[in-house]
Amino acid sequence: MSFQILLYHGLYREREEIRGKPAREYVSERDFRGQVRWLRENGYSLLTLGECLSRSERGELPRRTVCLSFDDGKRSDLELAAPVLAEEGVRGTFFVIPGWLGNPNIMVPEEVRRLAGMGMEIGSHSMTHPFMSTLSQAEMDREAADSKRFLENLVGTSVENFSYPFGDVDRRSRDAVVRAGYRTACGTRRGANTPPWDWLLLRRWGMHETTGLEGLRRILDRGTPTLLERGADWVKRSVGTDRYVRWRERILRRAGE
């Protein structure tokens, strides 16, 4: 039984709100609302990552399961995404970076508490969002463990889900996540998650401004990356995540000029 995870980085109401930001990473509130409603109306079970894990352990994972995940802890998580999810009667998993709290467009601690109070699942996206594979083992341990401890103290519940910053993961960072006590961890490689599940390197589909309903339907129907997407994932692994991300950001900046 497979399940699929969607990755959002932020929502907006008016295009003006994301002027000067990487528009490709944002989805309009209207499109997001349409995607959530379409998923529900087409028989998908929308679960948090924690629910997905617990149901799979009991052999009760629904056949058409989708998890909605959100990286970075942007203020739009609370102001736009969570109200839509609440209206539709579903929950999502929100990966927060404690070291970023209070930065422009990022939630403050009290807003993270409010998000958790709405029934949303809080996960860690590390303490400061570094390229994990470039750190020493001690630094990796701090990024994983300190963020977990901070968030658990903040929201008063166990934090068991981790999202690797930039999708940058190697054996050492994976081991750090295990030592910190997480039960699941997400990367950015595309595709469905099929048995035997690797709960410490879950695949996700990035949702973008241009995805739309038709794009979402195609992603879920095929469940596997296209040849171009597999090529991009191979390049990322081959050259290193930090170098790949910097190349990609440079190309996107030039494309937007």
Contacts in CASP RR format, 6 or more apart in sequence:
PFRMAT RR
TARGET T0000
AUTHOR 0000-0000-0000
METHOD contacts of the structure
MODEL  1
MSFQILLYHGLYREREEIRGKPAREYVSERDFRGQVRWLRENGYSLLTLG
ECLSRSERGELPRRTVCLSFDDGKRSDLELAAPVLAEEGVRGTFFVIPGW
LGNPNIMVPEEVRRLAGMGMEIGSHSMTHPFMSTLSQAEMDREAADSKRF
LENLVGTSVENFSYPFGDVDRRSRDAVVRAGYRTACGTRRGANTPPWDWL
LLRRWGMHETTGLEGLRRILDRGTPTLLERGADWVKRSVGTDRYVRWRER
ILRRAGE
1 56 0 8 1.000
1 61 0 8 1.000
1 63 0 8 1.000
1 65 0 8 1.000
1 195 0 8 1.000
2 192 0 8 1.000
2 193 0 8 1.000
2 194 0 8 1.000
2 195 0 8 1.000
2 223 0 8 1.000
3 47 0 8 1.000
3 52 0 8 1.000
3 56 0 8 1.000
3 61 0 8 1.000
3 65 0 8 1.000
3 66 0 8 1.000
3 67 0 8 1.000
3 192 0 8 1.000
3 193 0 8 1.000
4 65 0 8 1.000
4 66 0 8 1.000
4 67 0 8 1.000
4 191 0 8 1.000
4 192 0 8 1.000
4 193 0 8 1.000
4 205 0 8 1.000
4 219 0 8 1.000
4 220 0 8 1.000
4 223 0 8 1.000
5 49 0 8 1.000
5 66 0 8 1.000
5 67 0 8 1.000
5 68 0 8 1.000
5 69 0 8 1.000
5 186 0 8 1.000
5 193 0 8 1.000
5 202 0 8 1.000
5 203 0 8 1.000
5 204 0 8 1.000
5 205 0 8 1.000
6 35 0 8 1.000
6 66 0 8 1.000
6 67 0 8 1.000
6 68 0 8 1.000
6 69 0 8 1.000
6 204 0 8 1.000
6 205 0 8 1.000
6 206 0 8 1.000
6 207 0 8 1.000
6 216 0 8 1.000
7 69 0 8 1.000
7 70 0 8 1.000
7 71 0 8 1.000
7 186 0 8 1.000
7 188 0 8 1.000
7 204 0 8 1.000
7 205 0 8 1.000
7 206 0 8 1.000
7 207 0 8 1.000
8 27 0 8 1.000
8 32 0 8 1.000
8 68 0 8 1.000
8 69 0 8 1.000
8 70 0 8 1.000
8 71 0 8 1.000
8 81 0 8 1.000
8 206 0 8 1.000
8 207 0 8 1.000
9 25 0 8 1.000
9 26 0 8 1.000
9 70 0 8 1.000
9 71 0 8 1.000
9 72 0 8 1.000
9 74 0 8 1.000
10 25 0 8 1.000
10 26 0 8 1.000
10 27 0 8 1.000
10 70 0 8 1.000
10 72 0 8 1.000
10 74 0 8 1.000
10 76 0 8 1.000
10 77 0 8 1.000
10 80 0 8 1.000
10 81 0 8 1.000
11 26 0 8 1.000
11 27 0 8 1.000
11 28 0 8 1.000
11 29 0 8 1.000
11 32 0 8 1.000
11 76 0 8 1.000
11 77 0 8 1.000
11 80 0 8 1.000
11 81 0 8 1.000
12 18 0 8 1.000
12 26 0 8 1.000
12 27 0 8 1.000
12 28 0 8 1.000
12 29 0 8 1.000
12 76 0 8 1.000
12 80 0 8 1.000
13 28 0 8 1.000
13 29 0 8 1.000
13 80 0 8 1.000
15 23 0 8 1.000
18 26 0 8 1.000
22 249 0 8 1.000
22 252 0 8 1.000
23 209 0 8 1.000
24 208 0 8 1.000
24 209 0 8 1.000
24 210 0 8 1.000
24 252 0 8 1.000
25 208 0 8 1.000
25 209 0 8 1.000
26 208 0 8 1.000
26 209 0 8 1.000
27 35 0 8 1.000
27 207 0 8 1.000
27 208 0 8 1.000
27 209 0 8 1.000
27 211 0 8 1.000
28 209 0 8 1.000
29 80 0 8 1.000
29 84 0 8 1.000
31 209 0 8 1.000
31 211 0 8 1.000
31 212 0 8 1.000
31 213 0 8 1.000
32 80 0 8 1.000
32 81 0 8 1.000
32 84 0 8 1.000
33 84 0 8 1.000
34 213 0 8 1.000
35 207 0 8 1.000
35 212 0 8 1.000
35 213 0 8 1.000
35 216 0 8 1.000
36 46 0 8 1.000
36 68 0 8 1.000
36 84 0 8 1.000
36 85 0 8 1.000
36 88 0 8 1.000
36 90 0 8 1.000
37 88 0 8 1.000
38 213 0 8 1.000
38 216 0 8 1.000
38 217 0 8 1.000
39 46 0 8 1.000
39 66 0 8 1.000
39 216 0 8 1.000
40 46 0 8 1.000
40 88 0 8 1.000
40 90 0 8 1.000
43 64 0 8 1.000
44 64 0 8 1.000
44 65 0 8 1.000
44 66 0 8 1.000
44 220 0 8 1.000
45 62 0 8 1.000
45 64 0 8 1.000
45 65 0 8 1.000
45 66 0 8 1.000
46 65 0 8 1.000
46 66 0 8 1.000
46 67 0 8 1.000
46 68 0 8 1.000
46 88 0 8 1.000
46 90 0 8 1.000
46 91 0 8 1.000
46 92 0 8 1.000
47 55 0 8 1.000
47 62 0 8 1.000
47 65 0 8 1.000
47 66 0 8 1.000
47 67 0 8 1.000
47 91 0 8 1.000
48 67 0 8 1.000
48 91 0 8 1.000
48 92 0 8 1.000
48 93 0 8 1.000
48 120 0 8 1.000
48 121 0 8 1.000
49 67 0 8 1.000
49 69 0 8 1.000
49 93 0 8 1.000
49 121 0 8 1.000
49 161 0 8 1.000
49 184 0 8 1.000
49 186 0 8 1.000
49 202 0 8 1.000
50 93 0 8 1.000
50 121 0 8 1.000
50 160 0 8 1.000
50 161 0 8 1.000
50 183 0 8 1.000
50 184 0 8 1.000
51 91 0 8 1.000
52 61 0 8 1.000
52 65 0 8 1.000
52 67 0 8 1.000
53 183 0 8 1.000
53 184 0 8 1.000
53 199 0 8 1.000
55 61 0 8 1.000
55 62 0 8 1.000
56 197 0 8 1.000
66 220 0 8 1.000
67 92 0 8 1.000
67 93 0 8 1.000
68 85 0 8 1.000
68 90 0 8 1.000
68 92 0 8 1.000
68 93 0 8 1.000
69 92 0 8 1.000
69 93 0 8 1.000
69 94 0 8 1.000
69 95 0 8 1.000
69 163 0 8 1.000
69 186 0 8 1.000
69 204 0 8 1.000
70 77 0 8 1.000
70 81 0 8 1.000
70 92 0 8 1.000
70 93 0 8 1.000
70 94 0 8 1.000
70 95 0 8 1.000
71 95 0 8 1.000
71 125 0 8 1.000
71 163 0 8 1.000
72 95 0 8 1.000
72 96 0 8 1.000
72 97 0 8 1.000
72 100 0 8 1.000
72 106 0 8 1.000
72 125 0 8 1.000
72 129 0 8 1.000
73 94 0 8 1.000
73 95 0 8 1.000
73 96 0 8 1.000
73 97 0 8 1.000
73 100 0 8 1.000
73 106 0 8 1.000
73 107 0 8 1.000
73 112 0 8 1.000
73 125 0 8 1.000
74 105 0 8 1.000
74 106 0 8 1.000
74 107 0 8 1.000
75 105 0 8 1.000
75 106 0 8 1.000
75 107 0 8 1.000
75 111 0 8 1.000
76 105 0 8 1.000
77 94 0 8 1.000
77 107 0 8 1.000
77 115 0 8 1.000
78 107 0 8 1.000
78 111 0 8 1.000
78 114 0 8 1.000
78 115 0 8 1.000
82 115 0 8 1.000
82 118 0 8 1.000
82 120 0 8 1.000
85 91 0 8 1.000
85 92 0 8 1.000
85 120 0 8 1.000
86 118 0 8 1.000
91 119 0 8 1.000
91 120 0 8 1.000
91 121 0 8 1.000
92 120 0 8 1.000
92 121 0 8 1.000
93 120 0 8 1.000
93 121 0 8 1.000
93 122 0 8 1.000
93 123 0 8 1.000
93 161 0 8 1.000
94 115 0 8 1.000
94 120 0 8 1.000
94 121 0 8 1.000
94 122 0 8 1.000
94 123 0 8 1.000
95 123 0 8 1.000
95 124 0 8 1.000
95 125 0 8 1.000
95 161 0 8 1.000
95 162 0 8 1.000
95 163 0 8 1.000
95 186 0 8 1.000
96 107 0 8 1.000
96 112 0 8 1.000
96 122 0 8 1.000
96 123 0 8 1.000
96 124 0 8 1.000
96 125 0 8 1.000
96 151 0 8 1.000
97 106 0 8 1.000
97 124 0 8 1.000
97 125 0 8 1.000
97 126 0 8 1.000
97 127 0 8 1.000
97 128 0 8 1.000
97 129 0 8 1.000
97 147 0 8 1.000
97 165 0 8 1.000
98 124 0 8 1.000
98 127 0 8 1.000
98 146 0 8 1.000
98 147 0 8 1.000
98 150 0 8 1.000
98 151 0 8 1.000
98 154 0 8 1.000
99 127 0 8 1.000
99 128 0 8 1.000
100 106 0 8 1.000
100 128 0 8 1.000
100 129 0 8 1.000
101 107 0 8 1.000
101 108 0 8 1.000
101 109 0 8 1.000
101 112 0 8 1.000
102 108 0 8 1.000
107 115 0 8 1.000
109 154 0 8 1.000
112 122 0 8 1.000
112 151 0 8 1.000
112 154 0 8 1.000
112 155 0 8 1.000
113 154 0 8 1.000
113 155 0 8 1.000
115 122 0 8 1.000
116 122 0 8 1.000
116 155 0 8 1.000
116 156 0 8 1.000
116 157 0 8 1.000
117 155 0 8 1.000
121 161 0 8 1.000
122 151 0 8 1.000
122 155 0 8 1.000
122 157 0 8 1.000
122 159 0 8 1.000
123 151 0 8 1.000
123 159 0 8 1.000
123 160 0 8 1.000
123 161 0 8 1.000
123 162 0 8 1.000
123 163 0 8 1.000
124 144 0 8 1.000
124 147 0 8 1.000
124 148 0 8 1.000
124 151 0 8 1.000
124 159 0 8 1.000
124 161 0 8 1.000
124 162 0 8 1.000
124 163 0 8 1.000
124 182 0 8 1.000
125 147 0 8 1.000
125 162 0 8 1.000
125 163 0 8 1.000
125 165 0 8 1.000
126 132 0 8 1.000
126 143 0 8 1.000
126 144 0 8 1.000
126 147 0 8 1.000
126 162 0 8 1.000
126 163 0 8 1.000
126 164 0 8 1.000
126 165 0 8 1.000
127 142 0 8 1.000
127 143 0 8 1.000
127 146 0 8 1.000
127 147 0 8 1.000
127 150 0 8 1.000
128 143 0 8 1.000
129 165 0 8 1.000
129 166 0 8 1.000
130 139 0 8 1.000
130 143 0 8 1.000
130 165 0 8 1.000
131 165 0 8 1.000
131 166 0 8 1.000
131 168 0 8 1.000
131 241 0 8 1.000
131 242 0 8 1.000
131 245 0 8 1.000
132 140 0 8 1.000
132 143 0 8 1.000
132 164 0 8 1.000
132 165 0 8 1.000
132 168 0 8 1.000
132 169 0 8 1.000
132 170 0 8 1.000
132 173 0 8 1.000
132 176 0 8 1.000
133 168 0 8 1.000
133 169 0 8 1.000
133 170 0 8 1.000
133 172 0 8 1.000
133 173 0 8 1.000
133 240 0 8 1.000
133 241 0 8 1.000
133 242 0 8 1.000
134 242 0 8 1.000
135 143 0 8 1.000
135 173 0 8 1.000
137 172 0 8 1.000
137 176 0 8 1.000
140 172 0 8 1.000
140 173 0 8 1.000
140 176 0 8 1.000
141 176 0 8 1.000
141 179 0 8 1.000
141 180 0 8 1.000
143 176 0 8 1.000
144 162 0 8 1.000
144 173 0 8 1.000
144 176 0 8 1.000
144 177 0 8 1.000
144 179 0 8 1.000
144 180 0 8 1.000
144 182 0 8 1.000
145 176 0 8 1.000
145 179 0 8 1.000
145 180 0 8 1.000
148 159 0 8 1.000
148 162 0 8 1.000
148 180 0 8 1.000
148 181 0 8 1.000
148 182 0 8 1.000
151 159 0 8 1.000
152 158 0 8 1.000
152 159 0 8 1.000
159 182 0 8 1.000
160 181 0 8 1.000
160 182 0 8 1.000
160 183 0 8 1.000
160 184 0 8 1.000
161 182 0 8 1.000
161 183 0 8 1.000
161 184 0 8 1.000
161 185 0 8 1.000
161 186 0 8 1.000
162 177 0 8 1.000
162 180 0 8 1.000
162 182 0 8 1.000
162 184 0 8 1.000
162 185 0 8 1.000
162 186 0 8 1.000
163 185 0 8 1.000
163 186 0 8 1.000
163 187 0 8 1.000
164 173 0 8 1.000
164 177 0 8 1.000
164 185 0 8 1.000
164 186 0 8 1.000
164 187 0 8 1.000
164 188 0 8 1.000
166 188 0 8 1.000
166 241 0 8 1.000
166 242 0 8 1.000
166 245 0 8 1.000
167 186 0 8 1.000
167 187 0 8 1.000
167 188 0 8 1.000
167 189 0 8 1.000
167 241 0 8 1.000
168 240 0 8 1.000
168 241 0 8 1.000
168 242 0 8 1.000
168 245 0 8 1.000
169 185 0 8 1.000
169 187 0 8 1.000
169 201 0 8 1.000
174 185 0 8 1.000
174 200 0 8 1.000
174 201 0 8 1.000
177 185 0 8 1.000
177 200 0 8 1.000
178 200 0 8 1.000
182 200 0 8 1.000
183 199 0 8 1.000
184 199 0 8 1.000
184 200 0 8 1.000
184 202 0 8 1.000
185 199 0 8 1.000
185 200 0 8 1.000
185 201 0 8 1.000
185 202 0 8 1.000
186 202 0 8 1.000
186 204 0 8 1.000
187 201 0 8 1.000
187 202 0 8 1.000
187 203 0 8 1.000
187 204 0 8 1.000
188 204 0 8 1.000
188 206 0 8 1.000
189 201 0 8 1.000
189 203 0 8 1.000
189 204 0 8 1.000
189 233 0 8 1.000
190 203 0 8 1.000
190 204 0 8 1.000
190 205 0 8 1.000
190 206 0 8 1.000
190 225 0 8 1.000
190 229 0 8 1.000
190 233 0 8 1.000
191 203 0 8 1.000
191 204 0 8 1.000
191 205 0 8 1.000
191 223 0 8 1.000
191 224 0 8 1.000
191 225 0 8 1.000
192 203 0 8 1.000
192 223 0 8 1.000
192 224 0 8 1.000
193 202 0 8 1.000
193 203 0 8 1.000
205 219 0 8 1.000
207 216 0 8 1.000
211 219 0 8 1.000
225 233 0 8 1.000
235 244 0 8 1.000
236 244 0 8 1.000
239 247 0 8 1.000
END
